[in-house]
Amino acid sequence: KRKALNCIIKKYSDEDFEISNEELDKVEVIRIEIEEMSGKRSP
């Protein structure tokens, strides 16, 4: 969980954050499997 959360934080912030075990216990990780997608391509 810590590794995944750090990846997300790095994507959206230039700051470094320390995540305590207590805070990490409050985080849930879910996996979403996309079976199909559709959309338009921009020129």
Secondary structure, 3 states (H helix, E strand, C coil): CHHHHHHHHHHHCCCCCCCCHHHHHCCCCCCCCCCCCCCCCCC
